[in-house]
Amino acid sequence: DYPADRAKAVAPFVQAAEHARSLGLALNAGHDLSLENLRFFSESIPFLSEVSIGHALISDALYLGLEETIRRYRSCLVGK
């Protein structure tokens, strides 16, 4: 469960990502990434090529506005 143990929750994804990278594959991520978990996930797998966050971004924009939501998501991916 992500809120209870972030490292344990992303460990299988990190392991799969490292294996994919060892095979020379580029890595994209998506489904279920949000403002709650995107920063930690992307820091745990710093070699992500792309994140697909459209659904969560638009959902958050309904409450925060599009400009503020984009600012927040971009801040999660600083250095990417």
C-alpha positions, 0 to 999 in steps of 0.5 A: 500500500503506497501511503503505508510503505512507499518503498515497498509499493514501488519496489516491483516497478523499480526491479522491472525497470532496472531489468528493462533498462539492462535489456536496452529498453526505454521506459515509460510509466503511466497508469495511477501516477498522480501528484501524490506519488509521481515525485517519489516514483520518478525519483525511484526510477530516474531513467524514465523516458516518459510519464503519461499523466493526462487523466490525473492531470485533467482530473486535478485541473478541475479543482486546481485550474490547468495552469496550477496543476501543470506547475505542480506536475512539472515540479514533481519531474524537475530534472527529467 
